[in-house]
């Protein structure tokens, strides 16, 4: 895949970003560049924010093709890696604002869980938010977004590529609600 200069620059900056490195009990061990954490198979922290509108529809979005993990996949949650020295709460608010342009909305924490796949080992914090504000998509990260029912998102995930980690977050959210 050939990336545009802007996409390549964003990918390089993302790979170099200093993120939280933790152990299997989610105790902080330090900070590492995102790409190194992935390459060494170490554990990081991430957030998933399920964004709903007032009708109860879930925002799903398609990731850009320049993403290191799950490029072009659909995602049921905004979110991302927790930065070095950053709390889960601060990361969730930052990611929702960056990816979907939604800021200053109450975030409800649901739970944390451990996700383990090759190249993607994470302690994950699940949040939800409700907003009818217009979405402002981050073009380096999100190609398109729409609101659909949770049932439709689950049905689509059986026939389209959806991020497996955020699908687990959705299942955990449903079980805790």
Protein Blocks (a to p, Z undefined) as FASTA:
>chain_A
ZZdfklmmmmmmmmmpccddddfkopafbdcdfklmmmnopacdddddddddfkopacdd
dddfkbfghghiacfbecddddehiafklmmmmmmmmmnopahiacddfbdcddddehia
cdddddddddfbdcdddfklmmbdcdddfklmmmmmmmpccdfklmmmmmmmmmmZZ
